[in-house]
Amino acid sequence: MSNIPADLKYANSHEWVRQDSDNIVTIGISDYAQEKLGDVVFVELPEEGAEILAGDPIAVVESVKAASDIYTAVTGTVMEVNSALEDTPEQINSDCYEDGWLVKIKVSDPDELLDLMDADSYADQCAEE
């Protein structure tokens, strides 16, 4: 079974969201998603300052199997990208919840976070796939 930390929220498209402060969240892909992708070899991240809408693609993760769009679960502004992934994209595989995070976003509508799944609901979704 995949590692699904209880303190995070999850989108049905397999991104996790950690609330860092009132309006700042960190987004990455779940352990389940990185296992399905296989060895990550390249990550394309958005520009800092980009305005994004919930459901929009914000990154592309390429693995030895496929290239996959990564979507944002929230609307807001990209405040920071994990530029370390440019040189070491495999951090997504080795530590997707810490060193393998993708972006930090200033959320414009905090109520969107209420639409995300908790760990138990996300585990149920993964078990059904």
VMD Tcl script that draws the C-alpha trace (Angstrom):
set ca {
  {0.00 0.00 0.00}
  {1.18 3.50 -0.76}
  {2.26 5.98 1.88}
  {-0.65 8.40 2.44}
  {0.16 10.95 5.18}
  {-2.87 11.87 7.26}
  {-1.93 15.55 7.55}
  {-2.31 16.23 3.81}
  {-5.29 16.76 1.52}
  {-5.59 14.97 -1.82}
  {-7.08 15.63 -5.25}
  {-8.71 12.81 -7.20}
  {-6.00 13.33 -9.84}
  {-3.38 12.18 -7.26}
  {-1.86 15.49 -6.18}
  {-1.35 16.21 -2.50}
  {-1.78 19.60 -0.84}
  {-0.16 20.73 2.40}
  {-1.37 23.94 4.00}
  {1.79 25.78 5.08}
  {0.21 29.00 6.30}
  {-3.13 30.76 5.98}
  {-2.95 31.23 2.22}
  {0.13 29.29 1.11}
  {0.02 25.61 0.12}
  {2.62 23.18 -1.17}
  {1.59 20.77 -3.93}
  {3.19 17.55 -5.12}
  {2.18 14.16 -6.46}
  {1.27 11.31 -4.17}
  {3.30 8.21 -3.46}
  {0.64 6.24 -5.33}
  {1.09 8.47 -8.41}
  {4.88 8.31 -8.42}
  {4.72 4.50 -8.10}
  {2.42 4.34 -11.14}
  {4.66 6.68 -13.14}
  {7.86 4.77 -12.51}
  {11.29 6.39 -12.55}
  {10.92 10.15 -13.04}
  {13.49 11.55 -15.47}
  {12.28 15.13 -16.14}
  {10.00 17.74 -14.58}
  {8.66 20.87 -16.26}
  {7.45 23.42 -13.70}
  {5.48 26.65 -14.13}
  {6.95 30.13 -13.88}
  {6.92 31.83 -10.49}
  {4.21 34.47 -10.49}
  {1.97 32.50 -12.86}
  {-1.75 32.79 -12.14}
  {-3.44 29.40 -12.16}
  {-6.99 28.08 -11.87}
  {-8.03 24.95 -9.97}
  {-7.97 22.02 -12.37}
  {-5.39 23.57 -14.69}
  {-2.19 21.69 -15.53}
  {0.74 23.22 -13.62}
  {3.57 20.82 -14.39}
  {4.62 17.92 -16.58}
  {6.36 14.93 -15.05}
  {8.12 12.59 -17.47}
  {9.06 9.09 -16.45}
  {10.54 6.13 -18.26}
  {6.92 5.06 -18.91}
  {5.12 8.26 -19.93}
  {4.73 12.01 -19.62}
  {1.89 13.11 -17.33}
  {0.29 16.47 -16.70}
  {0.06 17.48 -13.05}
  {-2.96 19.56 -12.09}
  {-3.49 22.14 -9.41}
  {-6.24 21.64 -6.87}
  {-6.45 25.34 -6.03}
  {-6.67 28.73 -7.72}
  {-3.92 31.20 -7.00}
  {-0.43 32.46 -7.77}
  {2.71 30.32 -8.03}
  {4.98 31.70 -5.33}
  {7.83 29.19 -5.57}
  {8.85 26.20 -7.65}
  {11.12 23.37 -6.55}
  {13.98 24.19 -8.92}
  {16.07 21.36 -7.43}
  {13.91 18.99 -9.47}
  {15.51 20.32 -12.67}
  {18.75 18.53 -11.74}
  {17.32 15.75 -9.57}
  {13.80 14.86 -10.76}
  {14.17 11.45 -9.11}
  {13.47 13.15 -5.76}
  {9.81 12.73 -6.68}
  {10.34 8.97 -6.49}
  {12.52 8.93 -3.40}
  {10.69 11.53 -1.28}
  {7.52 12.80 -2.94}
  {6.17 14.43 0.23}
  {9.27 16.38 1.27}
  {12.15 16.97 -1.19}
  {9.97 16.04 -4.19}
  {7.34 18.79 -3.81}
  {6.52 20.72 -6.99}
  {5.13 24.19 -6.27}
  {4.03 26.56 -3.53}
  {0.88 28.51 -4.31}
  {-0.74 31.52 -2.70}
  {-4.37 30.44 -2.62}
  {-6.95 33.01 -3.72}
  {-9.98 30.97 -2.55}
  {-9.21 28.97 0.63}
  {-12.65 27.33 0.43}
  {-11.32 25.22 -2.47}
  {-9.29 23.27 0.10}
  {-12.57 22.00 1.56}
  {-13.24 20.12 -1.70}
  {-10.14 17.94 -1.31}
  {-10.09 14.42 0.13}
  {-8.66 13.46 3.48}
  {-6.18 10.55 3.68}
  {-8.84 7.90 4.33}
  {-10.96 8.95 1.35}
  {-7.89 9.09 -0.86}
  {-6.78 5.62 0.28}
  {-10.23 4.32 -0.64}
  {-9.93 5.88 -4.10}
  {-6.49 4.32 -4.66}
  {-7.77 0.91 -3.55}
  {-10.54 1.09 -6.16}
  {-8.19 1.85 -9.07}
}
mol new
graphics top color blue
foreach p $ca { graphics top sphere $p radius 0.5 }
foreach p [lrange $ca 0 end-1] q [lrange $ca 1 end] { graphics top cylinder $p $q radius 0.2 }
display resetview
